[in-house]
Amino acid sequence: MRKFAIALFACLSLASLDATIANAQNIRTEAEAHPRIAQAIRDLEDAIGYMEAAPNDFGGHKGAAINASRAAVNELRAALAFRAQQDRRY
């Protein structure tokens, strides 16, 4: 029974890995199809890094700006992932 459980876990892990790789490739394709979104993600990540390293708190807005920028990056990535999933259906 234990060998079966290990084999099942291994198969499920590999299937999940294949799906993850395929999804990453689809998202990469979407990023190429939507270069302005991909550029916005890079620009926001650069701004986040700059803000985190900055000694100034920008009048108390630094933390909120970093959090909002991270949320924007997450939403843009989710948008690309959605498109990738939609394109995979057809």
CYANA upper distance limits for C-alpha pairs under 8 A (distance plus 0.5 A):
  1 MET  CA      5 ALA  CA      6.78
  2 ARG  CA      6 ILE  CA      6.72
  3 LYS  CA      7 ALA  CA      6.59
  4 PHE  CA      8 LEU  CA      6.50
  5 ALA  CA      9 PHE  CA      6.57
  6 ILE  CA     10 ALA  CA      6.63
  7 ALA  CA     11 CYS  CA      6.69
  8 LEU  CA     12 LEU  CA      6.64
  9 PHE  CA     13 SER  CA      6.49
 10 ALA  CA     14 LEU  CA      6.66
 11 CYS  CA     15 ALA  CA      6.62
 12 LEU  CA     16 SER  CA      6.55
 13 SER  CA     17 LEU  CA      6.59
 14 LEU  CA     18 ASP  CA      6.63
 15 ALA  CA     19 ALA  CA      6.75
 16 SER  CA     20 THR  CA      6.58
 17 LEU  CA     21 ILE  CA      6.61
 18 ASP  CA     22 ALA  CA      6.60
 19 ALA  CA     23 ASN  CA      6.48
 20 THR  CA     24 ALA  CA      6.58
 21 ILE  CA     25 GLN  CA      6.72
 22 ALA  CA     26 ASN  CA      6.69
 23 ASN  CA     27 ILE  CA      6.59
 23 ASN  CA     81 ALA  CA      8.23
 23 ASN  CA     84 ALA  CA      7.69
 23 ASN  CA     85 GLN  CA      8.11
 24 ALA  CA     28 ARG  CA      6.61
 25 GLN  CA     29 THR  CA      6.73
 26 ASN  CA     30 GLU  CA      6.74
 26 ASN  CA     81 ALA  CA      8.32
 26 ASN  CA     84 ALA  CA      5.64
 26 ASN  CA     85 GLN  CA      8.19
 26 ASN  CA     88 ARG  CA      8.27
 27 ILE  CA     31 ALA  CA      6.63
 27 ILE  CA     80 LEU  CA      6.40
 27 ILE  CA     81 ALA  CA      6.05
 27 ILE  CA     83 ARG  CA      8.35
 27 ILE  CA     84 ALA  CA      5.87
 28 ARG  CA     32 GLU  CA      6.85
 29 THR  CA     33 ALA  CA      6.73
 29 THR  CA     84 ALA  CA      8.22
 30 GLU  CA     34 HIS  CA      6.52
 30 GLU  CA     80 LEU  CA      6.42
 30 GLU  CA     81 ALA  CA      8.38
 30 GLU  CA     83 ARG  CA      7.35
 30 GLU  CA     84 ALA  CA      6.56
 31 ALA  CA     35 PRO  CA      6.22
 31 ALA  CA     37 ILE  CA      7.48
 31 ALA  CA     38 ALA  CA      5.82
 31 ALA  CA     80 LEU  CA      7.21
 32 GLU  CA     38 ALA  CA      8.07
 34 HIS  CA     38 ALA  CA      7.05
 35 PRO  CA     39 GLN  CA      6.49
 36 ARG  CA     40 ALA  CA      6.56
 37 ILE  CA     41 ILE  CA      6.83
 37 ILE  CA     76 LEU  CA      7.30
 38 ALA  CA     42 ARG  CA      6.97
 39 GLN  CA     43 ASP  CA      6.56
 40 ALA  CA     44 LEU  CA      6.50
 41 ILE  CA     45 GLU  CA      6.62
 41 ILE  CA     73 VAL  CA      6.03
 41 ILE  CA     76 LEU  CA      7.45
 41 ILE  CA     77 ARG  CA      8.30
 42 ARG  CA     46 ASP  CA      6.64
 43 ASP  CA     47 ALA  CA      6.66
 44 LEU  CA     48 ILE  CA      6.57
 44 LEU  CA     69 SER  CA      6.62
 44 LEU  CA     70 ARG  CA      8.21
 44 LEU  CA     72 ALA  CA      8.48
 44 LEU  CA     73 VAL  CA      7.29
 45 GLU  CA     49 GLY  CA      6.77
 45 GLU  CA     69 SER  CA      8.28
 45 GLU  CA     70 ARG  CA      8.22
 45 GLU  CA     73 VAL  CA      7.99
 46 ASP  CA     50 TYR  CA      6.69
 47 ALA  CA     51 MET  CA      6.52
 48 ILE  CA     52 GLU  CA      6.54
 48 ILE  CA     66 ILE  CA      6.12
 48 ILE  CA     69 SER  CA      7.27
 48 ILE  CA     70 ARG  CA      8.00
 49 GLY  CA     53 ALA  CA      6.72
 50 TYR  CA     54 ALA  CA      6.58
 51 MET  CA     62 LYS  CA      7.20
 51 MET  CA     66 ILE  CA      7.44
 52 GLU  CA     66 ILE  CA      8.04
 56 ASN  CA     62 LYS  CA      8.49
 57 ASP  CA     61 HIS  CA      6.96
 57 ASP  CA     62 LYS  CA      5.54
 57 ASP  CA     63 GLY  CA      8.24
 58 PHE  CA     62 LYS  CA      5.98
 61 HIS  CA     65 ALA  CA      6.45
 62 LYS  CA     66 ILE  CA      6.66
 63 GLY  CA     67 ASN  CA      6.66
 64 ALA  CA     68 ALA  CA      6.49
 65 ALA  CA     69 SER  CA      6.47
 66 ILE  CA     70 ARG  CA      6.65
 67 ASN  CA     71 ALA  CA      6.68
 68 ALA  CA     72 ALA  CA      6.63
 69 SER  CA     73 VAL  CA      6.72
 70 ARG  CA     74 ASN  CA      6.72
 71 ALA  CA     75 GLU  CA      6.71
 72 ALA  CA     76 LEU  CA      6.62
 73 VAL  CA     77 ARG  CA      6.63
 74 ASN  CA     78 ALA  CA      6.58
 75 GLU  CA     79 ALA  CA      6.61
 76 LEU  CA     80 LEU  CA      6.89
 77 ARG  CA     81 ALA  CA      6.62
 78 ALA  CA     82 PHE  CA      6.52
 79 ALA  CA     83 ARG  CA      6.82
 80 LEU  CA     84 ALA  CA      6.61
 81 ALA  CA     85 GLN  CA      6.65
 82 PHE  CA     86 GLN  CA      6.66
 83 ARG  CA     87 ASP  CA      6.56
 84 ALA  CA     88 ARG  CA      6.71
 85 GLN  CA     89 ARG  CA      7.17
 86 GLN  CA     90 TYR  CA      7.73
